[in-house]
Amino acid sequence: MSKEFYLNPMATILISAVIATAASALITATYFKPKVLSEEEIGKIAATYLVKNPHYLVEAGKALENQNVSASVERIIPYAPALLDTKETPNIGPDDADVAVIEFFDYQCVFCSRLAPGMEQVMKTRPDVRYIFKEWPIREVSAAKWETSSLAAQYGIGVWKAKGAAGYLTYHNGIYHTGHIEGDLTKEDIRAAAHAAGVDALNAVDHAPVLEKNDALSQALGLTGTPGLIVMPVENASPETITVFAGLASPEQILAAIDKAQR
């Protein structure tokens, strides 16, 4: 699957266990007498072992990913009403759609930026689906340059309220088309994208409560980062019809998940 994968704390613990076991086995087999090895020596032994036996890493990663996805799918159903609620959430697509694609994202997330072109393609291919955009900005209090994540999110909600789905799509894609990610997005970028959507001045409405709700929902669902994609039927969702992508997904994978949700 064309998906960027990062190791969360659970994966780190699992792989650390593999490394420790490998090192212990090799030490026992190599040295007849107990010997205290340095961290560097243990690291070299473990690295050599894993290079010769990479399937352990692959198997551990797959097992952990399957476990996380299964757990996430089970969590989705109780929160379906919140996921599908669009009163305060930008959304595009028919109100009577059978399938919804919900994206939790941040405008400065590098992986969200890579996902954006694929999402554009999916939306053109399947206009019968409802696409729901849950703004989930990065919150790095210590890094001032990340503050534009929250600003871009609030502007996005404001543009959607002022100009509807078409205006929001122009703004949303416009932000990603700047290519400014990982703390490089500027206020000028945000204003330019809003201007392109037909908005030069927004009402002084604080949408922070919406962002806080999205943050609470994402944590309740077990999402650990952006992007987070959920594809599900609007009604009668079940574990068999829900797909969760905890990271990047290709257009083909998203389209297949949409078909799965219509079964």
C-alpha positions as CSV (number, residue, x, y, z in Angstrom):
1,M,0.0,0.0,0.0
2,S,1.3,3.4,-0.9
3,K,1.2,4.6,2.6
4,E,3.7,6.5,4.8
5,F,4.1,4.5,8.0
6,Y,5.5,5.9,11.2
7,L,6.2,3.8,14.3
8,N,4.1,4.8,17.3
9,P,5.2,4.1,20.9
10,M,3.7,0.6,20.8
11,A,5.6,-0.3,17.7
12,T,8.8,1.0,19.3
13,I,8.3,-1.2,22.3
14,L,7.6,-4.2,20.1
15,I,10.7,-3.7,18.0
16,S,12.8,-2.9,21.0
17,A,11.8,-6.3,22.4
18,V,12.8,-8.0,19.1
19,I,16.2,-6.2,19.3
20,A,16.7,-7.2,22.9
21,T,15.8,-10.9,22.2
22,A,18.0,-11.0,19.1
23,A,21.0,-9.5,21.0
24,S,20.5,-11.9,23.9
25,A,20.4,-14.9,21.7
26,L,23.5,-13.9,19.8
27,I,25.4,-13.0,22.9
28,T,24.6,-16.4,24.4
29,A,25.6,-18.2,21.2
30,T,28.8,-16.2,20.7
31,Y,30.3,-15.9,24.2
32,F,30.9,-18.9,26.4
33,K,31.6,-16.7,29.4
34,P,29.4,-13.9,30.6
35,K,30.6,-10.6,29.3
36,V,29.2,-7.1,29.9
37,L,28.8,-5.5,26.4
38,S,28.6,-1.8,25.7
39,E,25.4,-0.3,24.3
40,E,27.3,0.2,21.0
41,E,28.3,-3.5,20.8
42,I,24.7,-4.6,21.6
43,G,23.4,-2.2,19.0
44,K,25.8,-3.6,16.3
45,I,24.8,-7.2,17.1
46,A,21.1,-6.4,17.0
47,A,21.4,-4.4,13.8
48,T,23.3,-7.3,12.2
49,Y,20.7,-9.8,13.3
50,L,17.8,-7.7,12.0
51,V,19.5,-7.1,8.7
52,K,19.9,-10.8,8.3
53,N,16.3,-11.4,9.5
54,P,14.2,-8.4,8.3
55,H,11.0,-10.4,8.3
56,Y,10.8,-9.9,12.0
57,L,10.4,-6.2,11.5
58,V,7.9,-6.7,8.7
59,E,5.8,-9.2,10.7
60,A,5.9,-7.0,13.8
61,G,4.8,-3.9,11.8
62,K,2.0,-5.8,10.1
63,A,0.7,-7.3,13.3
64,L,0.7,-4.0,15.0
65,E,-1.0,-2.2,12.1
66,N,-3.7,-4.9,11.9
67,Q,-4.3,-4.7,15.6
68,N,-4.6,-0.9,15.6
69,V,-6.9,-0.8,12.5
70,S,-9.1,-3.5,14.0
71,A,-9.4,-1.6,17.3
72,S,-10.1,1.7,15.5
73,V,-12.8,0.2,13.4
74,E,-14.6,-1.1,16.5
75,R,-14.4,2.4,18.0
76,I,-16.0,4.1,15.0
77,I,-19.5,2.9,15.3
78,P,-20.4,4.5,18.7
79,Y,-19.1,7.8,17.4
80,A,-20.7,7.7,14.0
81,P,-23.2,10.5,14.8
82,A,-20.3,12.8,15.7
83,L,-18.3,11.8,12.7
84,L,-21.2,12.4,10.3
85,D,-22.4,15.7,12.0
86,T,-21.9,18.5,9.5
87,K,-23.5,21.4,11.2
88,E,-20.1,22.9,12.1
89,T,-17.9,20.9,9.8
90,P,-16.9,21.7,6.2
91,N,-18.3,19.1,3.9
92,I,-18.8,18.6,0.2
93,G,-21.1,16.2,-1.6
94,P,-24.8,15.4,-1.7
95,D,-26.8,15.3,1.6
96,D,-28.3,12.0,0.6
97,A,-25.0,10.3,-0.1
98,D,-24.7,6.7,1.0
99,V,-21.0,6.9,1.8
100,A,-19.0,9.4,3.7
101,V,-15.2,10.0,3.7
102,I,-14.1,11.8,6.8
103,E,-10.6,13.3,6.9
104,F,-8.8,14.5,10.1
105,F,-6.0,16.8,8.8
106,D,-3.7,19.7,9.4
107,Y,-2.8,22.2,6.7
108,Q,0.9,22.0,7.6
109,C,1.2,18.2,7.9
110,V,3.5,16.9,5.2
111,F,1.6,13.7,4.8
112,C,-1.7,15.5,4.6
113,S,-0.1,17.6,1.8
114,R,0.8,14.4,0.0
115,L,-2.7,13.1,0.4
116,A,-4.4,16.2,-1.0
117,P,-3.9,15.6,-4.7
118,G,-5.2,12.0,-4.3
119,M,-8.2,13.3,-2.5
120,E,-8.9,15.8,-5.3
121,Q,-8.8,12.9,-7.7
122,V,-11.1,10.7,-5.6
123,M,-13.6,13.6,-5.3
124,K,-13.8,14.1,-9.0
125,T,-14.2,10.3,-9.6
126,R,-16.9,9.8,-6.9
127,P,-19.0,13.0,-6.7
128,D,-21.8,10.9,-5.2
129,V,-19.9,10.6,-1.9
130,R,-20.0,13.1,1.0
131,Y,-16.5,14.3,2.0
132,I,-16.3,15.7,5.6
133,F,-13.2,17.7,6.6
134,K,-12.4,17.6,10.3
135,E,-9.9,20.4,10.9
136,W,-7.4,19.0,13.4
137,P,-4.5,21.5,13.6
138,I,-1.1,20.7,15.1
139,R,-0.8,22.3,18.5
140,E,2.8,23.1,19.3
141,V,2.7,25.8,22.0
142,S,6.4,26.1,22.0
143,A,6.7,26.7,18.3
144,A,5.2,30.0,17.2
145,K,5.5,29.1,13.5
146,W,2.9,26.3,14.0
147,E,0.3,28.9,15.1
148,T,-0.8,29.3,11.5
149,S,-2.2,25.7,11.5
150,S,-4.9,26.8,13.9
151,L,-5.4,30.1,12.0
152,A,-5.8,28.2,8.7
153,A,-8.2,25.8,10.2
154,Q,-10.4,28.7,11.6
155,Y,-10.3,30.5,8.3
156,G,-11.3,27.2,6.6
157,I,-14.4,26.9,8.7
158,G,-15.2,30.6,8.2
159,V,-14.8,30.3,4.4
160,W,-17.1,27.3,4.4
161,K,-19.8,29.2,6.4
162,A,-19.5,32.2,4.1
163,K,-19.1,30.6,0.7
164,G,-20.3,27.0,1.1
165,A,-18.7,23.9,-0.4
166,A,-17.4,25.4,-3.6
167,G,-15.6,28.2,-1.7
168,Y,-14.2,25.8,0.8
169,L,-12.8,23.5,-1.8
170,T,-11.0,26.4,-3.5
171,Y,-9.6,27.5,-0.1
172,H,-8.7,24.0,1.0
173,N,-6.9,23.1,-2.2
174,G,-5.3,26.5,-2.4
175,I,-3.6,26.1,1.0
176,Y,-2.1,22.8,-0.1
177,H,-1.1,24.2,-3.5
178,T,1.3,26.6,-1.7
179,G,3.5,23.7,-0.8
180,H,4.2,25.4,2.5
181,I,4.2,22.8,5.2
182,E,6.0,21.8,8.4
183,G,5.7,25.3,9.9
184,D,6.3,27.3,6.7
185,L,2.6,28.3,6.1
186,T,2.2,32.1,6.4
187,K,-0.7,34.4,7.2
188,E,-0.3,35.8,3.7
189,D,-0.8,32.3,2.2
190,I,-4.0,31.9,4.2
191,R,-5.4,35.3,3.2
192,A,-4.5,34.7,-0.4
193,A,-6.3,31.3,-0.4
194,A,-9.4,32.9,1.3
195,H,-9.3,35.7,-1.3
196,A,-9.3,33.2,-4.1
197,A,-12.4,31.6,-2.5
198,G,-14.1,35.0,-2.5
199,V,-13.5,36.0,1.1
200,D,-11.5,39.1,2.0
201,A,-12.8,39.6,5.5
202,L,-14.2,37.1,7.9
203,N,-16.6,37.6,10.7
204,A,-14.8,37.8,14.1
205,V,-16.1,34.4,15.1
206,D,-13.9,32.1,17.2
207,H,-14.1,28.6,15.9
208,A,-11.8,27.2,18.6
209,P,-14.7,25.2,20.1
210,V,-15.1,23.3,16.8
211,L,-11.4,22.5,16.8
212,E,-11.5,21.3,20.4
213,K,-14.4,19.0,19.5
214,N,-12.5,17.6,16.6
215,D,-9.5,17.1,18.9
216,A,-11.6,15.3,21.5
217,L,-13.2,13.1,18.8
218,S,-10.0,12.1,17.2
219,Q,-8.6,11.0,20.5
220,A,-11.7,9.1,21.4
221,L,-11.3,7.3,18.1
222,G,-7.7,6.4,18.9
223,L,-6.2,8.5,16.1
224,T,-2.6,9.3,16.8
225,G,-1.7,11.7,14.0
226,T,-2.7,13.2,10.7
227,P,-3.9,12.4,8.2
228,G,-6.6,10.1,9.6
229,L,-9.2,8.9,7.0
230,I,-12.4,7.0,7.8
231,V,-14.6,5.7,5.0
232,M,-18.0,4.4,6.1
233,P,-21.6,4.1,5.1
234,V,-23.9,6.9,6.3
235,E,-26.4,4.4,7.7
236,N,-26.0,0.9,9.2
237,A,-22.2,1.0,9.5
238,S,-20.5,-2.2,10.6
239,P,-16.9,-3.3,11.0
240,E,-17.2,-5.0,7.7
241,T,-18.1,-1.8,5.9
242,I,-15.8,0.6,7.6
243,T,-12.2,1.3,6.6
244,V,-9.7,3.4,8.6
245,F,-6.5,4.7,7.1
246,A,-4.1,5.9,9.8
247,G,-1.8,7.7,7.4
248,L,-1.5,8.1,3.7
249,A,-3.7,6.2,1.3
250,S,-3.7,6.1,-2.5
251,P,-6.7,7.1,-4.6
252,E,-7.1,3.4,-5.5
253,Q,-7.3,2.4,-1.8
254,I,-9.8,5.1,-1.0
255,L,-12.0,4.2,-4.0
256,A,-11.9,0.6,-3.0
257,A,-12.9,1.5,0.6
258,I,-15.9,3.5,-0.9
259,D,-17.0,0.4,-2.8
260,K,-16.6,-1.7,0.4
261,A,-18.8,0.8,2.3
262,Q,-21.6,0.3,-0.3
263,R,-21.8,-3.4,0.1
